């Protein structure tokens, strides 16, 4: 059999393994990014404890290594011929199912070549091999595999988590960033932040003894409190509600420095 047929079979087997690698990469992207998105949203929504976040982190790392080995590393080893892949006979069967005009002629050619040393009439066998080789020479074996078309559904599957993560980062990135930060730092405590924050509207808090001081405060956040207390030197004093999210408190006469807090 001509070296050209052997070389075409080699190129087909290489493309076959490359196709498996592309498929594995796409499946890995879909699985890992999808899992990452679910875990990030889950942590952002439910704020898991340290134990749960530890299990989530190491569980994800384990899945990452397993998926990478099964769907990326193993196909790479086959592509680099460091691991057993399909042989020429198996490649011939695949090619024969794609090209109807070949059917089993390529497989017969390979079998005939392998049995050549045991045949009584080697000249007839050689003539048959040359004839079959001549017939198969023009056929492009590599076209039996179309990487883009055979992985079309996997491209679409991988695009789903990529699109979702991209949209989330654009419209509310904290869902991804906050969830990821807390999962990665699984051994740290993250107290639940208040649903609103205090913003003191006074430009200065410097007053002279005996002055009247008007403290003005506003709140911002998802929730607006109905009551706010000014804590002056440890004493809680209810502030006046001027409008939604705005409060004030008047100190009629300052007598000494005050430690100010809000609750």
C-alpha positions as CSV (number, residue, x, y, z in Angstrom):
1,X,0.0,0.0,0.0
2,X,1.3,3.4,-0.9
3,X,2.6,5.7,1.8
4,X,0.0,8.3,0.7
5,X,-2.8,6.0,2.0
6,X,-1.0,5.5,5.2
7,X,-0.4,9.2,5.6
8,X,-4.0,10.0,4.9
9,X,-5.1,7.5,7.6
10,X,-2.6,9.1,10.0
11,X,-4.1,12.5,9.3
12,X,-7.6,11.2,9.7
13,X,-6.8,9.6,13.1
14,X,-5.2,12.9,14.2
15,X,-8.3,14.9,13.1
16,X,-10.5,12.3,14.9
17,X,-8.6,12.9,18.1
18,X,-8.6,16.7,17.6
19,X,-12.4,16.5,17.2
20,X,-12.7,14.7,20.5
21,X,-10.5,17.3,22.1
22,X,-12.6,20.2,20.8
23,X,-15.7,18.4,22.0
24,X,-14.1,17.8,25.4
25,X,-13.1,21.5,25.8
26,X,-16.6,22.7,24.9
27,X,-18.2,20.2,27.4
28,X,-15.8,21.2,30.1
29,X,-16.5,24.9,29.5
30,X,-20.3,24.3,29.7
31,X,-20.1,22.1,32.8
32,X,-17.5,24.1,34.8
33,X,-18.8,27.6,34.0
34,X,-22.4,26.4,34.6
35,X,-21.5,24.9,37.9
36,X,-19.4,28.1,38.8
37,X,-22.4,30.3,38.0
38,X,-24.8,28.2,40.1
39,X,-22.4,28.2,43.1
40,X,-21.8,31.9,42.8
41,X,-25.5,32.7,42.7
42,X,-26.1,30.3,45.5
43,X,-23.5,31.9,47.8
44,X,-24.6,35.4,46.9
45,X,-28.3,34.5,47.7
46,X,-28.0,32.3,50.7
47,X,-24.6,33.3,52.3
48,X,-23.4,29.8,53.3
49,X,-21.4,29.2,56.4
50,X,-17.7,28.4,56.6
51,X,-18.2,24.6,56.5
52,X,-20.5,24.8,53.5
53,X,-18.2,27.1,51.6
54,X,-15.2,24.8,52.3
55,X,-17.1,21.9,50.9
56,X,-18.2,23.9,47.9
57,X,-14.7,25.2,47.2
58,X,-12.9,21.8,47.4
59,X,-15.8,20.1,45.6
60,X,-15.5,22.5,42.7
61,X,-11.7,22.0,42.6
62,X,-12.2,18.2,42.5
63,X,-14.8,18.5,39.7
64,X,-12.4,20.8,37.8
65,X,-9.5,18.3,38.0
66,X,-11.7,15.3,37.0
67,X,-13.4,17.0,34.1
68,X,-10.1,18.5,32.9
69,X,-8.5,15.0,32.9
70,X,-11.4,13.2,31.3
71,X,-12.3,15.7,28.6
72,X,-9.0,17.6,27.9
73,X,-5.9,15.8,29.2
74,X,-6.8,12.3,27.8
75,X,-7.7,13.5,24.3
76,X,-4.5,15.6,24.3
77,X,-2.4,12.5,25.1
78,X,-4.1,10.7,22.2
79,X,-3.6,13.6,19.9
80,X,0.1,13.7,20.8
81,X,0.3,9.9,20.4
82,X,1.2,9.4,24.1
83,X,-1.9,7.3,24.7
84,X,-3.5,4.6,22.6
85,X,-6.1,5.8,20.2
86,X,-8.1,4.2,17.4
87,X,-6.0,2.0,15.0
88,X,-6.1,2.0,11.2
89,X,-8.8,-0.7,11.0
90,X,-11.1,1.3,13.3
91,X,-10.3,4.4,11.2
92,X,-11.2,2.5,8.0
93,X,-14.5,1.5,9.4
94,X,-15.4,5.1,10.3
95,X,-14.3,6.3,6.9
96,X,-16.3,3.6,5.2
97,X,-19.5,4.6,7.0
98,X,-19.0,8.2,5.7
99,X,-18.0,7.5,2.1
100,X,-20.5,5.0,0.6
101,X,-18.3,4.4,-2.5
102,X,-15.6,3.1,-0.2
103,X,-17.7,0.9,2.1
104,X,-15.3,-1.9,3.3
105,X,-12.7,-1.6,0.5
106,X,-10.3,0.4,2.7
107,X,-10.6,-2.2,5.5
108,X,-10.1,-5.0,3.0
109,X,-7.0,-3.3,1.7
110,X,-5.5,-3.0,5.2
111,X,-6.4,-6.7,6.0
112,X,-4.9,-7.8,2.7
113,X,-1.7,-5.9,3.4
114,X,-1.3,-7.4,6.9
115,X,-1.9,-11.0,5.5
116,X,0.5,-10.5,2.6
117,X,3.5,-12.5,4.1
118,X,1.3,-15.6,4.6
119,X,-0.3,-15.7,1.2
120,X,0.9,-18.3,-1.3
121,X,0.5,-16.0,-4.4
122,X,2.1,-12.8,-3.3
123,X,2.2,-11.4,-6.8
124,X,-1.6,-11.6,-7.2
125,X,-2.0,-10.1,-3.7
126,X,0.3,-7.2,-4.6
127,X,-1.6,-6.6,-7.8
128,X,-4.9,-6.5,-5.8
129,X,-3.3,-4.0,-3.3
130,X,-2.1,-1.8,-6.1
131,X,-5.5,-1.8,-7.7
132,X,-7.4,-1.0,-4.5
133,X,-4.8,1.7,-3.6
134,X,-5.3,3.4,-7.0
135,X,-9.1,3.4,-6.5
136,X,-8.8,4.9,-2.9
137,X,-6.1,7.5,-3.7
138,X,-8.4,10.4,-4.8
139,X,-10.8,10.1,-1.8
140,X,-10.2,12.7,0.9
141,X,-10.4,10.7,4.1
142,X,-10.2,13.8,6.4
143,X,-13.5,15.0,5.1
144,X,-15.2,12.2,6.9
145,X,-15.0,14.5,10.0
146,X,-16.3,18.1,10.1
147,X,-15.2,19.5,13.4
148,X,-17.4,22.6,13.2
149,X,-20.6,20.7,12.3
150,X,-20.1,17.7,14.5
151,X,-19.6,20.0,17.6
152,X,-22.4,22.5,16.7
153,X,-24.6,21.6,19.6
154,X,-21.6,21.7,22.0
155,X,-20.7,25.2,20.9
156,X,-24.3,26.3,21.6
157,X,-24.2,24.5,25.0
158,X,-20.9,26.2,26.0
159,X,-22.3,29.6,24.9
160,X,-25.1,29.4,27.4
161,X,-23.0,29.8,30.7
162,X,-20.6,32.2,28.9
163,X,-23.6,34.5,27.9
164,X,-25.2,34.3,31.4
165,X,-22.0,35.1,33.2
166,X,-21.2,38.0,30.8
167,X,-24.7,39.5,31.2
168,X,-24.5,39.1,35.0
169,X,-21.1,40.9,35.1
170,X,-22.5,43.7,32.9
171,X,-25.8,44.3,34.8
172,X,-25.0,43.2,38.4
173,X,-21.4,42.1,38.7
174,X,-21.6,41.7,42.5
175,X,-23.5,38.5,42.1
176,X,-20.4,36.9,40.6
177,X,-17.7,38.9,42.4
178,X,-19.1,38.8,45.9
179,X,-20.1,35.1,45.7
180,X,-16.7,34.1,44.3
181,X,-14.8,36.2,46.9
182,X,-16.6,34.5,49.8
183,X,-16.2,30.9,48.3
184,X,-12.5,31.4,47.7
185,X,-11.9,32.8,51.2
186,X,-13.9,30.0,52.6
187,X,-12.1,30.1,56.0
188,X,-13.1,33.7,56.7
189,X,-16.2,35.1,58.3
190,X,-18.3,37.5,56.3
191,X,-21.0,39.3,58.4
192,X,-24.2,40.2,56.7
193,X,-24.0,43.9,55.8
194,X,-26.8,46.3,56.9
195,X,-29.5,46.9,54.3
196,X,-28.8,50.6,54.5
197,X,-26.0,53.0,55.5
198,X,-25.9,56.3,57.4
199,X,-24.6,59.4,55.6
200,X,-24.0,62.5,57.8
201,X,-25.0,65.6,55.8
202,X,-23.2,68.1,58.1
203,X,-20.1,69.5,56.4
204,X,-18.4,69.9,59.7
205,X,-18.8,68.6,63.3
206,X,-16.7,71.3,64.8
207,X,-18.6,73.5,67.2
208,X,-17.8,75.9,70.1
209,X,-18.9,75.3,73.7
210,X,-22.4,76.8,74.1
211,X,-23.3,76.6,70.4
212,X,-26.5,75.0,69.1
213,X,-25.8,72.1,66.8
214,X,-28.2,70.5,64.3
215,X,-27.2,67.1,63.2
216,X,-28.6,66.1,59.8
217,X,-28.5,62.5,58.6
218,X,-29.8,60.5,55.6
219,X,-29.9,56.8,54.9
220,X,-29.3,55.0,51.6
221,X,-29.9,51.4,50.8
222,X,-32.5,48.8,49.9
223,X,-34.4,49.4,53.1
224,X,-35.4,52.8,54.7
225,X,-35.5,52.7,58.5
226,X,-38.5,54.3,60.3
227,X,-36.4,55.2,63.4
228,X,-32.8,56.3,63.9
229,X,-31.1,57.0,67.2
230,X,-28.1,59.3,67.8
231,X,-25.8,57.8,70.5
232,X,-24.2,60.7,72.3
233,X,-21.5,59.6,74.8
234,X,-23.4,56.3,75.2
235,X,-26.9,57.7,75.6
236,X,-29.4,56.8,72.8
237,X,-31.5,59.7,71.7
238,X,-34.2,59.3,69.1
239,X,-33.8,61.5,66.0
240,X,-36.6,63.4,64.3
241,X,-37.8,62.0,61.0
242,X,-38.0,64.8,58.5
243,X,-38.9,62.7,55.5
244,X,-38.3,59.3,54.1
245,X,-34.6,58.5,54.7
246,X,-33.9,61.9,56.3
247,X,-33.4,62.5,60.0
248,X,-32.2,65.4,62.3
249,X,-31.4,66.0,65.9
250,X,-30.8,69.3,67.6
251,X,-28.4,69.8,70.5
252,X,-29.4,73.1,72.1
253,X,-26.2,73.8,73.9
254,X,-22.9,72.0,73.7
255,X,-21.2,71.7,77.0
256,X,-18.3,69.3,76.2
257,X,-16.9,67.1,73.4
258,X,-19.3,64.3,72.4
259,X,-18.7,60.8,71.0
260,X,-21.3,60.4,68.3
261,X,-22.7,57.2,66.8
262,X,-25.9,56.3,65.0
263,X,-28.1,53.2,65.4
